[in-house]
Amino acid sequence: MNLVGNVMKNVEKRYSKMRIEWQHYFMLIAKVAATRSGCNSRPTGAVIVEDKRILCTGFNGTIPGQRQCTDKGSDFCYRRSINGPEDDKYNVCPSVHAEANAINQAAKMGISVDGATMFCTLAPCYVCLKNIKSVGINEVFFELEYKSTNEKRDKIWSDFCSVGIKGYLLKIPNNVLIDVWNNFLFIDTSKRRL
């Protein structure tokens, strides 16, 4: 067998034994959802899960029918283009956040999310936290903490999150990401192995 054949055989052996944890699985799906984001500043994704089943996903972007910031180039941001203030960004930015989009999709399809868990690539903002709590989601896993230029506001969000919503920072270990990349995305996933 040639060198490439040996390498692929070793990759396929590892592939057949690898099974990631549920939390990493859902966070990876949130990361994939973020690839549909229309935001150049902070592309984010969210997944709502109940009993290890995905109820819906969301990503941040404008309302249906409106142009995305990404449509206007990789460095375009509508809020920044009109000099919209940081402290008032939610009133000027045309995007709906990933968490809100996931909740909206569930509502549109008549799916209850009461008691569900959310996985998102960024800790939810204050507005999204209010929506998350009001629909009965009490547990949120996020990849990155929300840090803005307004530390006081960030603290308010953090304090709010601690009332009735369990928030967990969830980083997918690099070795898991590398294994997923090498073992699933790099080769033909559904190629017959036996």
Backbone as ProteinMPNN parsed JSONL, in Angstrom:
{"seq_chain_A": "MNLVGNVMKNVEKRYSKMRIEWQHYFMLIAKVAATRSGCNSRPTGAVIVEDKRILCTGFNGTIPGQRQCTDKGSDFCYRRSINGPEDDKYNVCPSVHAEANAINQAAKMGISVDGATMFCTLAPCYVCLKNIKSVGINEVFFELEYKSTNEKRDKIWSDFCSVGIKGYLLKIPNNVLIDVWNNFLFIDTSKRRL", "coords_chain_A": {"N_chain_A": [[0.855, -1.182, 0.0], [0.521, 2.255, -0.758], [1.954, 5.389, 0.574], [-0.053, 7.407, 0.896], [-2.333, 5.812, 0.986], [-1.831, 4.381, 3.389], [-1.891, 6.495, 5.254], [-4.566, 7.373, 4.969], [-5.867, 5.047, 5.77], [-5.15, 4.969, 8.484], [-6.385, 7.352, 9.35], [-9.052, 6.689, 8.857], [-9.354, 4.594, 10.707], [-9.194, 5.983, 13.153], [-11.368, 7.623, 12.789], [-13.514, 5.869, 12.858], [-13.698, 5.257, 15.526], [-14.16, 7.553, 16.902], [-16.287, 9.56, 18.771], [-17.933, 12.353, 19.6], [-18.662, 14.309, 22.587], [-21.994, 15.144, 23.729], [-22.41, 17.895, 24.384], [-20.299, 19.153, 23.024], [-20.946, 18.446, 20.435], [-23.391, 19.868, 20.009], [-22.434, 22.473, 20.312], [-20.646, 22.627, 18.187], [-22.473, 22.52, 16.086], [-23.75, 24.953, 16.5], [-21.601, 26.582, 15.846], [-21.359, 25.966, 13.133], [-23.82, 26.973, 12.278], [-23.274, 29.667, 12.593], [-21.794, 30.202, 10.343], [-23.569, 31.008, 8.451], [-24.137, 33.573, 9.055], [-24.918, 37.036, 8.567], [-23.41, 39.077, 9.452], [-20.543, 41.048, 9.682], [-19.071, 41.87, 11.84], [-19.448, 40.32, 14.288], [-19.975, 37.255, 13.718], [-22.413, 34.99, 14.683], [-23.846, 31.989, 16.092], [-26.603, 29.882, 17.078], [-28.173, 27.22, 18.88], [-31.044, 25.497, 19.828], [-31.902, 23.076, 22.148], [-33.475, 20.078, 23.257], [-33.758, 17.32, 25.33], [-31.551, 16.058, 24.079], [-32.063, 16.565, 21.412], [-32.236, 18.545, 18.535], [-34.08, 21.446, 18.372], [-34.271, 23.853, 16.97], [-32.293, 26.162, 15.005], [-30.259, 29.141, 14.817], [-28.9, 32.169, 13.412], [-27.06, 35.265, 13.353], [-28.341, 38.015, 11.586], [-29.859, 40.148, 9.063], [-33.389, 40.965, 8.81], [-35.641, 38.836, 6.922], [-35.407, 39.341, 3.409], [-33.988, 41.71, 3.467], [-30.842, 43.276, 2.708], [-27.763, 41.796, 3.685], [-25.04, 42.757, 5.837], [-22.709, 41.46, 5.069], [-23.142, 41.168, 2.374], [-22.287, 43.501, 1.317], [-19.595, 43.612, 1.298], [-16.564, 42.517, 2.988], [-15.745, 44.155, 5.041], [-17.769, 45.81, 5.808], [-20.069, 47.422, 7.949], [-23.206, 48.223, 8.907], [-24.095, 49.771, 11.167], [-21.709, 50.993, 11.987], [-21.153, 52.379, 9.672], [-22.937, 54.473, 9.689], [-22.112, 55.816, 11.844], [-23.24, 54.94, 14.234], [-23.842, 54.877, 17.716], [-22.005, 52.966, 20.142], [-23.231, 52.357, 22.603], [-25.885, 52.372, 21.934], [-26.299, 50.435, 20.117], [-28.101, 48.291, 19.58], [-30.413, 49.46, 18.777], [-29.823, 50.507, 16.356], [-28.48, 48.706, 14.719], [-29.162, 46.547, 12.011], [-29.383, 43.808, 12.269], [-30.78, 40.737, 13.504], [-30.246, 38.984, 16.444], [-28.53, 35.811, 16.846], [-29.553, 34.134, 18.875], [-32.117, 35.196, 19.266], [-33.123, 34.786, 16.703], [-33.177, 31.967, 16.627], [-35.099, 31.441, 18.625], [-37.242, 32.8, 17.455], [-37.602, 31.254, 15.136], [-38.432, 28.848, 16.261], [-40.887, 29.666, 17.362], [-42.229, 30.396, 15.027], [-42.558, 27.921, 13.831], [-44.153, 26.693, 15.633], [-43.031, 25.392, 17.848], [-42.447, 24.502, 21.131], [-40.143, 25.844, 23.427], [-39.837, 25.751, 26.054], [-38.134, 24.89, 28.906], [-35.977, 23.998, 27.486], [-32.508, 23.871, 26.358], [-29.941, 26.164, 25.44], [-27.341, 26.532, 23.069], [-24.755, 28.634, 22.21], [-22.539, 30.63, 20.222], [-21.609, 32.94, 21.283], [-21.844, 34.637, 24.368], [-25.101, 35.484, 25.358], [-26.587, 38.721, 24.764], [-28.043, 41.33, 26.819], [-30.665, 41.904, 25.922], [-31.293, 39.562, 24.481], [-31.029, 37.732, 26.578], [-33.249, 38.374, 28.135], [-35.288, 37.552, 26.413], [-34.663, 34.826, 26.203], [-35.046, 33.918, 28.847], [-37.758, 34.549, 29.125], [-39.057, 32.731, 27.455], [-38.653, 30.362, 28.696], [-36.214, 29.026, 28.618], [-33.66, 27.86, 30.539], [-31.008, 27.297, 30.712], [-27.883, 27.985, 29.371], [-25.274, 27.479, 27.178], [-22.206, 28.815, 26.197], [-19.651, 29.862, 23.889], [-17.874, 32.053, 23.844], [-17.316, 34.758, 26.094], [-19.345, 37.674, 26.378], [-17.922, 40.594, 25.651], [-17.765, 43.973, 25.714], [-17.212, 47.451, 24.887], [-18.26, 48.667, 27.031], [-17.987, 48.168, 30.158], [-19.562, 48.351, 32.454], [-22.178, 47.891, 31.52], [-21.783, 45.282, 30.584], [-21.388, 43.961, 33.033], [-23.909, 44.267, 34.197], [-25.39, 42.647, 32.445], [-24.196, 40.2, 33.001], [-24.843, 39.875, 35.715], [-27.618, 39.761, 35.498], [-27.882, 37.432, 34.06], [-27.254, 35.572, 35.975], [-29.529, 35.294, 37.453], [-31.861, 33.068, 37.567], [-31.133, 31.903, 35.141], [-28.928, 29.509, 34.076], [-25.676, 29.894, 33.185], [-23.048, 28.743, 31.169], [-19.683, 28.628, 30.358], [-18.376, 27.173, 27.56], [-15.848, 25.699, 26.094], [-14.674, 24.13, 23.261], [-12.341, 21.624, 23.315], [-9.137, 21.938, 21.738], [-8.018, 19.586, 20.68], [-10.284, 18.055, 20.155], [-11.556, 19.61, 18.222], [-9.62, 19.458, 16.195], [-9.626, 16.699, 15.733], [-12.272, 16.38, 14.822], [-12.148, 17.916, 12.508], [-10.11, 16.57, 11.005], [-11.102, 13.935, 10.945], [-13.716, 13.988, 10.069], [-14.411, 16.176, 8.426], [-12.381, 16.336, 6.611], [-12.208, 13.996, 5.174], [-14.259, 11.826, 3.105], [-17.158, 11.663, 4.675], [-19.234, 9.7, 4.788], [-18.206, 7.485, 3.572], [-17.936, 4.07, 2.851], [-16.791, 1.977, 5.42], [-16.581, -0.573, 6.35]], "CA_chain_A": [[0.0, 0.0, 0.0], [1.337, 3.463, -0.813], [1.947, 6.261, 1.745], [-1.378, 8.037, 1.011], [-3.246, 4.757, 1.418], [-1.586, 4.129, 4.813], [-2.387, 7.653, 6.01], [-6.028, 7.341, 4.948], [-6.312, 3.907, 6.579], [-5.028, 5.396, 9.88], [-7.433, 8.346, 9.586], [-10.325, 5.978, 8.902], [-9.414, 3.864, 11.975], [-9.524, 6.956, 14.189], [-12.713, 8.095, 12.469], [-14.52, 4.883, 13.252], [-13.759, 5.163, 16.985], [-14.405, 8.849, 17.508], [-17.66, 10.006, 18.997], [-17.77, 13.494, 20.495], [-19.657, 14.492, 23.64], [-23.193, 15.856, 23.3], [-22.229, 19.346, 24.487], [-19.428, 19.575, 21.921], [-21.749, 18.252, 19.22], [-24.312, 20.989, 19.839], [-21.674, 23.713, 20.111], [-20.148, 22.594, 16.807], [-23.587, 22.879, 15.209], [-23.9, 26.41, 16.644], [-20.513, 27.185, 15.061], [-21.722, 25.819, 11.716], [-24.898, 27.94, 12.039], [-22.651, 30.997, 12.49], [-21.255, 30.401, 8.995], [-24.639, 31.635, 7.664], [-24.328, 34.93, 9.568], [-24.771, 38.161, 7.646], [-22.709, 40.114, 10.212], [-19.085, 41.029, 9.563], [-18.462, 42.21, 13.117], [-19.448, 39.155, 15.175], [-20.863, 36.19, 13.256], [-22.76, 34.107, 15.789], [-24.827, 30.941, 15.842], [-27.265, 29.358, 18.266], [-28.933, 25.99, 18.728], [-31.9, 25.191, 20.972], [-31.899, 21.622, 22.276], [-34.211, 19.469, 24.363], [-33.598, 15.86, 25.353], [-30.528, 15.711, 23.085], [-32.627, 16.74, 20.071], [-32.215, 19.937, 18.09], [-35.395, 22.0, 18.071], [-34.065, 24.828, 15.897], [-31.017, 26.871, 15.001], [-30.345, 30.532, 14.39], [-27.656, 32.915, 13.215], [-27.393, 36.681, 13.312], [-28.46, 38.597, 10.251], [-30.997, 41.041, 8.904], [-34.69, 40.319, 8.621], [-35.781, 38.305, 5.56], [-35.624, 40.306, 2.331], [-33.051, 42.838, 3.572], [-29.439, 42.932, 2.408], [-26.876, 41.55, 4.819], [-23.792, 43.531, 5.808], [-21.724, 40.679, 4.321], [-23.404, 41.377, 0.947], [-21.682, 44.775, 0.904], [-18.141, 43.503, 1.459], [-16.161, 41.888, 4.242], [-15.438, 45.124, 6.092], [-18.898, 46.724, 5.958], [-20.97, 47.307, 9.093], [-24.181, 49.305, 8.766], [-24.065, 50.656, 12.334], [-20.488, 51.801, 11.945], [-21.19, 53.257, 8.488], [-23.722, 55.679, 10.019], [-21.566, 56.272, 13.123], [-24.154, 54.592, 15.327], [-23.099, 54.754, 18.975], [-21.842, 51.636, 20.748], [-24.207, 52.152, 23.674], [-27.236, 52.293, 21.377], [-26.137, 49.625, 18.913], [-29.23, 47.413, 19.287], [-31.461, 50.254, 18.142], [-29.373, 50.945, 15.037], [-28.023, 47.565, 13.925], [-30.296, 45.891, 11.365], [-29.366, 42.352, 12.468], [-31.44, 40.039, 14.608], [-29.231, 38.11, 17.02], [-28.678, 34.372, 16.614], [-30.43, 33.565, 19.898], [-33.479, 35.645, 18.951], [-33.535, 34.097, 15.48], [-33.519, 30.581, 16.975], [-36.386, 31.509, 19.337], [-38.252, 33.19, 16.455], [-37.866, 30.106, 14.267], [-39.248, 27.898, 17.032], [-42.241, 30.227, 17.435], [-42.811, 30.337, 13.683], [-42.907, 26.525, 13.542], [-45.021, 26.179, 16.696], [-42.262, 24.502, 18.712], [-42.211, 25.029, 22.475], [-38.756, 25.736, 23.887], [-39.903, 25.789, 27.51], [-37.317, 23.839, 29.507], [-34.88, 23.611, 26.585], [-31.158, 24.407, 26.582], [-29.405, 26.855, 24.267], [-25.901, 26.572, 22.833], [-24.458, 29.759, 21.318], [-21.113, 30.897, 20.056], [-21.295, 34.146, 22.052], [-22.771, 34.808, 25.488], [-26.2, 36.351, 24.919], [-26.682, 40.089, 25.264], [-29.116, 41.582, 27.769], [-31.948, 41.781, 25.23], [-31.515, 38.135, 24.21], [-31.238, 37.051, 27.856], [-34.653, 38.577, 28.527], [-36.089, 36.662, 25.559], [-34.345, 33.446, 26.576], [-35.722, 33.639, 30.117], [-39.21, 34.651, 28.993], [-39.605, 31.547, 26.772], [-38.46, 29.194, 29.547], [-34.879, 28.412, 28.515], [-33.001, 28.169, 31.809], [-29.616, 26.873, 30.657], [-27.235, 28.474, 28.162], [-23.844, 27.221, 27.019], [-21.659, 29.747, 25.212], [-18.23, 29.661, 23.602], [-17.121, 33.258, 24.205], [-18.011, 35.728, 26.923], [-19.634, 38.925, 25.674], [-17.144, 41.717, 26.182], [-17.918, 45.151, 24.863], [-16.451, 48.599, 25.379], [-18.993, 49.178, 28.178], [-17.844, 47.159, 31.206], [-20.7, 48.458, 33.376], [-23.284, 47.183, 30.885], [-21.438, 43.853, 30.58], [-21.612, 43.463, 34.394], [-25.364, 44.167, 34.36], [-25.795, 41.453, 31.712], [-23.695, 39.041, 33.738], [-25.664, 39.753, 36.923], [-28.942, 39.342, 35.062], [-27.767, 36.029, 33.643], [-27.164, 34.699, 37.147], [-30.849, 35.197, 38.079], [-32.799, 32.183, 36.892], [-30.565, 31.27, 33.951], [-27.593, 28.968, 34.318], [-24.8, 30.135, 32.048], [-21.814, 27.96, 31.229], [-18.678, 28.817, 29.322], [-18.045, 25.856, 27.011], [-14.835, 25.719, 25.044], [-14.39, 22.807, 22.698], [-10.884, 21.451, 23.337], [-8.495, 21.957, 20.418], [-7.831, 18.232, 20.136], [-11.574, 17.625, 19.627], [-11.746, 20.337, 16.97], [-8.695, 18.891, 15.205], [-10.136, 15.369, 15.381], [-13.473, 16.539, 13.993], [-11.695, 18.383, 11.2], [-9.383, 15.517, 10.295], [-11.815, 12.677, 10.84], [-15.041, 14.102, 9.488], [-14.516, 17.174, 7.364], [-11.282, 16.191, 5.66], [-12.43, 12.818, 4.328], [-15.658, 11.565, 2.785], [-17.748, 11.213, 5.933], [-20.076, 8.508, 4.705], [-17.544, 6.432, 2.793], [-18.049, 2.744, 3.483], [-15.588, 1.633, 6.176], [-16.56, -2.026, 6.605]], "C_chain_A": [[0.894, 1.236, 0.0], [1.144, 4.32, 0.444], [0.578, 6.898, 1.96], [-2.398, 7.027, 1.51], [-3.096, 4.445, 2.896], [-2.129, 5.259, 5.677], [-3.905, 7.606, 6.084], [-6.57, 6.189, 5.79], [-6.241, 4.261, 8.064], [-6.102, 6.412, 10.242], [-8.779, 7.645, 9.728], [-10.466, 5.153, 10.175], [-9.817, 4.807, 13.097], [-10.954, 7.437, 14.01], [-13.766, 7.138, 12.994], [-14.674, 4.795, 14.765], [-14.182, 6.469, 17.636], [-15.893, 9.162, 17.608], [-17.588, 11.132, 20.01], [-18.901, 13.566, 21.512], [-20.826, 15.324, 23.118], [-22.99, 17.382, 23.32], [-21.35, 19.874, 23.354], [-20.163, 19.471, 20.59], [-22.655, 19.462, 18.976], [-23.574, 22.308, 19.634], [-21.079, 23.76, 18.7], [-21.254, 22.962, 15.818], [-23.868, 24.373, 15.3], [-22.822, 27.121, 15.832], [-20.807, 27.087, 13.565], [-22.838, 26.805, 11.373], [-24.318, 29.345, 11.852], [-22.073, 31.257, 11.099], [-22.29, 31.006, 8.057], [-24.873, 33.088, 8.073], [-24.131, 35.979, 8.475], [-24.003, 39.314, 8.276], [-21.199, 39.963, 10.048], [-18.392, 41.233, 10.909], [-18.333, 41.009, 14.042], [-20.402, 38.1, 14.648], [-21.13, 35.221, 14.403], [-23.809, 33.092, 15.36], [-25.401, 30.449, 17.149], [-28.051, 28.105, 17.91], [-29.763, 25.809, 19.997], [-32.141, 23.687, 20.976], [-32.786, 21.196, 23.441], [-34.089, 17.952, 24.236], [-32.664, 15.372, 24.249], [-31.049, 15.754, 21.655], [-32.636, 18.227, 19.738], [-33.639, 20.369, 17.74], [-35.302, 23.014, 16.938], [-32.691, 25.477, 16.054], [-31.26, 28.312, 14.597], [-28.961, 31.112, 14.185], [-28.028, 34.384, 13.127], [-27.364, 37.196, 11.878], [-29.708, 39.452, 10.172], [-32.288, 40.252, 8.721], [-34.804, 39.851, 7.176], [-36.092, 39.413, 4.541], [-34.692, 41.506, 2.362], [-31.639, 42.37, 3.236], [-28.657, 42.764, 3.697], [-25.662, 42.47, 4.718], [-22.728, 42.796, 4.998], [-21.923, 40.821, 2.81], [-22.686, 42.607, 0.409], [-20.172, 44.777, 1.087], [-17.781, 43.021, 2.847], [-15.84, 42.872, 5.355], [-16.588, 46.117, 6.322], [-19.72, 46.392, 7.195], [-21.917, 48.502, 9.013], [-24.101, 50.282, 9.931], [-22.845, 51.559, 12.317], [-20.511, 52.779, 10.765], [-22.0, 54.534, 8.741], [-23.262, 56.286, 11.338], [-22.542, 56.059, 14.272], [-23.374, 54.346, 16.597], [-23.088, 53.33, 19.511], [-22.936, 51.371, 21.779], [-25.641, 52.019, 23.171], [-27.274, 51.346, 20.178], [-27.337, 48.749, 18.583], [-30.389, 48.157, 18.647], [-31.084, 50.68, 16.726], [-28.937, 49.795, 14.131], [-29.225, 46.854, 13.301], [-30.373, 44.381, 11.609], [-30.202, 41.913, 13.658], [-30.396, 39.055, 15.13], [-29.565, 36.636, 16.815], [-29.656, 33.74, 17.603], [-31.887, 33.926, 19.612], [-33.99, 34.95, 17.693], [-33.924, 32.645, 15.762], [-34.873, 30.536, 17.682], [-37.499, 31.849, 18.354], [-38.607, 32.023, 15.542], [-38.729, 29.075, 14.98], [-40.689, 28.387, 17.092], [-42.945, 30.105, 16.087], [-43.276, 28.921, 13.339], [-43.784, 25.9, 14.621], [-44.332, 25.211, 17.634], [-42.044, 25.174, 20.066], [-40.739, 24.82, 22.846], [-38.683, 25.817, 25.411], [-39.135, 24.602, 28.087], [-36.149, 23.396, 28.656], [-33.566, 24.256, 27.026], [-30.693, 25.07, 25.3], [-27.881, 26.756, 24.259], [-25.654, 27.719, 21.873], [-22.97, 30.063, 21.312], [-20.659, 32.124, 20.838], [-22.299, 34.245, 23.19], [-23.857, 35.796, 25.071], [-26.135, 37.748, 25.534], [-27.875, 40.191, 26.207], [-30.489, 41.396, 27.135], [-32.262, 40.315, 24.968], [-31.739, 37.359, 25.503], [-32.677, 37.198, 28.325], [-35.557, 37.659, 27.71], [-35.9, 35.196, 25.948], [-35.098, 33.059, 27.848], [-37.239, 33.636, 29.933], [-39.83, 33.454, 28.281], [-39.321, 30.257, 27.546], [-37.156, 28.45, 29.367], [-34.111, 28.829, 29.769], [-31.52, 27.822, 31.832], [-29.033, 27.288, 29.313], [-25.748, 28.134, 28.222], [-23.33, 28.168, 25.943], [-20.158, 29.554, 25.087], [-17.376, 30.842, 24.054], [-17.955, 34.151, 25.104], [-18.234, 36.995, 26.112], [-18.847, 40.026, 26.363], [-17.291, 42.867, 25.201], [-17.044, 46.271, 25.412], [-17.116, 49.203, 26.615], [-18.999, 48.114, 29.282], [-19.012, 47.176, 32.181], [-21.895, 47.688, 32.803], [-23.019, 45.681, 30.873], [-21.691, 43.23, 31.957], [-23.108, 43.308, 34.656], [-25.865, 42.91, 33.666], [-25.417, 40.202, 32.487], [-24.54, 38.803, 34.993], [-27.061, 39.252, 36.577], [-28.941, 37.857, 34.721], [-27.781, 35.103, 34.849], [-28.501, 34.546, 37.864], [-31.751, 34.323, 37.211], [-32.31, 31.542, 35.608], [-29.175, 30.775, 34.317], [-26.772, 29.181, 33.053], [-23.489, 29.402, 32.217], [-20.911, 28.315, 30.057], [-18.273, 27.43, 28.845], [-17.082, 26.025, 25.852], [-14.646, 24.295, 24.545], [-12.874, 22.656, 22.673], [-10.311, 21.369, 21.917], [-8.341, 20.563, 19.83], [-9.144, 17.692, 19.57], [-11.829, 18.311, 18.288], [-10.865, 19.758, 15.86], [-9.18, 17.511, 14.768], [-11.363, 15.465, 14.488], [-13.062, 16.962, 12.592], [-11.06, 17.249, 10.4], [-10.237, 14.295, 10.008], [-13.182, 12.782, 10.181], [-15.085, 15.061, 8.312], [-13.47, 16.982, 6.27], [-11.497, 15.016, 4.712], [-13.916, 12.714, 3.997], [-16.307, 10.911, 3.989], [-18.46, 9.877, 5.814], [-19.496, 7.401, 3.831], [-17.613, 5.125, 3.56], [-16.714, 2.397, 4.148], [-15.499, 0.143, 6.449], [-17.057, -2.767, 5.393]], "O_chain_A": [[1.916, 1.261, 0.686], [0.286, 4.026, 1.276], [0.088, 6.929, 3.089], [-3.231, 7.346, 2.359], [-4.091, 4.263, 3.597], [-2.752, 5.013, 6.71], [-4.474, 7.783, 7.162], [-7.602, 6.327, 6.447], [-7.14, 3.911, 8.828], [-6.672, 6.343, 11.331], [-9.559, 7.972, 10.622], [-11.576, 5.014, 10.689], [-10.685, 4.475, 13.905], [-11.67, 7.635, 14.992], [-14.795, 7.564, 13.517], [-15.694, 4.299, 15.243], [-14.53, 6.482, 18.817], [-16.642, 9.037, 16.639], [-17.222, 10.901, 21.163], [-19.959, 12.965, 21.326], [-20.671, 16.111, 22.184], [-23.362, 18.07, 22.37], [-21.633, 20.931, 22.79], [-20.007, 20.329, 19.721], [-22.684, 20.013, 17.876], [-24.028, 23.165, 18.876], [-21.019, 24.827, 18.09], [-20.997, 23.64, 14.824], [-24.189, 25.002, 14.291], [-23.092, 28.144, 15.201], [-20.532, 28.024, 12.816], [-22.817, 27.409, 10.301], [-24.821, 30.122, 11.04], [-21.883, 32.412, 10.717], [-21.936, 31.473, 6.975], [-25.724, 33.762, 7.492], [-23.294, 35.827, 7.585], [-23.944, 40.405, 7.71], [-20.648, 38.88, 10.251], [-17.249, 40.813, 11.09], [-17.243, 40.708, 14.527], [-21.549, 38.05, 15.092], [-20.2, 34.697, 15.017], [-24.554, 33.302, 14.404], [-24.776, 30.576, 18.202], [-28.531, 27.952, 16.786], [-29.249, 25.95, 21.107], [-32.528, 23.098, 19.966], [-32.841, 21.862, 24.475], [-34.294, 17.386, 23.163], [-32.956, 14.389, 23.568], [-30.532, 15.056, 20.783], [-33.003, 19.058, 20.568], [-34.311, 19.74, 16.923], [-36.153, 23.036, 16.048], [-32.031, 25.355, 17.086], [-32.331, 28.66, 14.098], [-27.974, 30.606, 14.719], [-29.181, 34.718, 12.856], [-26.487, 36.857, 11.083], [-30.516, 39.479, 11.101], [-32.275, 39.04, 8.507], [-34.141, 40.399, 6.295], [-36.92, 40.292, 4.782], [-34.611, 42.247, 1.383], [-31.29, 41.209, 3.454], [-28.861, 43.492, 4.669], [-25.303, 42.909, 3.625], [-21.929, 43.432, 4.311], [-20.981, 40.62, 2.044], [-22.497, 42.747, -0.799], [-19.54, 45.832, 1.036], [-18.588, 43.102, 3.773], [-15.677, 42.464, 6.505], [-16.394, 47.15, 6.962], [-20.028, 45.229, 7.457], [-21.481, 49.653, 9.048], [-24.045, 51.493, 9.718], [-22.942, 52.752, 12.602], [-19.956, 53.874, 10.851], [-21.776, 55.553, 8.088], [-23.929, 57.161, 11.891], [-22.655, 56.894, 15.169], [-22.343, 53.672, 16.567], [-24.056, 52.587, 19.348], [-23.502, 50.278, 21.819], [-26.519, 51.593, 23.921], [-28.163, 51.438, 19.331], [-27.579, 48.481, 17.406], [-31.259, 47.537, 18.036], [-31.934, 51.163, 15.978], [-29.017, 49.905, 12.908], [-30.207, 46.586, 13.993], [-31.339, 43.743, 11.192], [-30.314, 42.611, 14.665], [-29.737, 38.371, 14.346], [-30.725, 36.264, 16.634], [-30.486, 32.915, 17.223], [-32.777, 33.08, 19.701], [-35.158, 34.568, 17.624], [-34.897, 32.146, 15.195], [-35.704, 29.684, 17.37], [-38.578, 31.259, 18.408], [-39.776, 31.824, 15.209], [-39.642, 28.499, 14.388], [-41.616, 27.602, 16.895], [-44.123, 29.75, 16.024], [-44.272, 28.745, 12.637], [-44.123, 24.719, 14.542], [-44.971, 24.302, 18.165], [-41.517, 26.284, 20.135], [-40.171, 23.755, 22.607], [-37.6, 25.937, 25.984], [-39.448, 23.449, 27.791], [-35.397, 22.507, 29.057], [-33.532, 25.074, 27.945], [-31.004, 24.605, 24.203], [-27.226, 26.879, 25.293], [-26.283, 27.777, 20.816], [-22.251, 29.787, 22.272], [-19.461, 32.328, 21.036], [-23.482, 33.966, 22.997], [-23.553, 36.838, 24.489], [-25.69, 37.927, 26.667], [-28.629, 39.23, 26.367], [-31.378, 40.798, 27.741], [-33.385, 39.872, 25.209], [-32.545, 36.429, 25.534], [-33.26, 36.251, 28.854], [-36.485, 37.056, 28.25], [-36.86, 34.429, 26.013], [-35.713, 31.995, 27.912], [-37.931, 32.806, 30.523], [-41.014, 33.178, 28.476], [-39.705, 29.175, 27.101], [-36.994, 27.354, 29.903], [-33.936, 30.02, 30.025], [-30.846, 28.022, 32.843], [-29.593, 26.992, 28.258], [-25.059, 28.459, 29.19], [-23.952, 28.307, 24.89], [-19.482, 29.145, 26.031], [-16.281, 30.654, 24.585], [-19.161, 34.289, 24.903], [-17.416, 37.35, 25.264], [-19.091, 40.344, 27.527], [-16.979, 42.742, 24.017], [-16.228, 46.047, 26.306], [-16.59, 50.155, 27.191], [-19.893, 47.27, 29.338], [-19.413, 46.126, 32.682], [-22.546, 46.925, 33.517], [-23.929, 44.89, 31.123], [-22.158, 42.094, 32.042], [-23.532, 42.327, 35.268], [-26.678, 42.178, 34.229], [-26.208, 39.268, 32.613], [-24.908, 37.668, 35.294], [-27.62, 38.415, 37.286], [-29.875, 37.126, 35.05], [-28.264, 33.974, 34.761], [-28.605, 33.747, 38.795], [-32.331, 34.797, 36.234], [-33.013, 30.709, 35.037], [-28.346, 31.539, 34.81], [-27.135, 28.701, 31.98], [-22.886, 29.436, 33.289], [-21.339, 28.301, 28.903], [-17.865, 26.596, 29.653], [-17.469, 26.446, 24.762], [-14.479, 23.368, 25.338], [-12.187, 23.479, 22.069], [-10.929, 20.802, 21.017], [-8.511, 20.371, 18.626], [-9.122, 16.941, 18.596], [-12.265, 17.671, 17.331], [-11.313, 19.591, 14.726], [-9.152, 17.185, 13.581], [-11.487, 14.724, 13.513], [-13.566, 16.43, 11.603], [-11.434, 17.003, 9.254], [-10.112, 13.684, 8.947], [-13.75, 11.768, 9.776], [-15.736, 14.779, 7.306], [-13.662, 17.419, 5.136], [-11.022, 15.037, 3.576], [-14.732, 13.446, 4.558], [-16.043, 9.748, 4.292], [-18.292, 9.01, 6.673], [-20.209, 6.492, 3.406], [-17.377, 5.083, 4.767], [-15.652, 2.506, 3.535], [-14.415, -0.354, 6.755], [-17.117, -3.996, 5.403]]}, "name": "protein", "num_of_chains": 1, "seq": "MNLVGNVMKNVEKRYSKMRIEWQHYFMLIAKVAATRSGCNSRPTGAVIVEDKRILCTGFNGTIPGQRQCTDKGSDFCYRRSINGPEDDKYNVCPSVHAEANAINQAAKMGISVDGATMFCTLAPCYVCLKNIKSVGINEVFFELEYKSTNEKRDKIWSDFCSVGIKGYLLKIPNNVLIDVWNNFLFIDTSKRRL"}
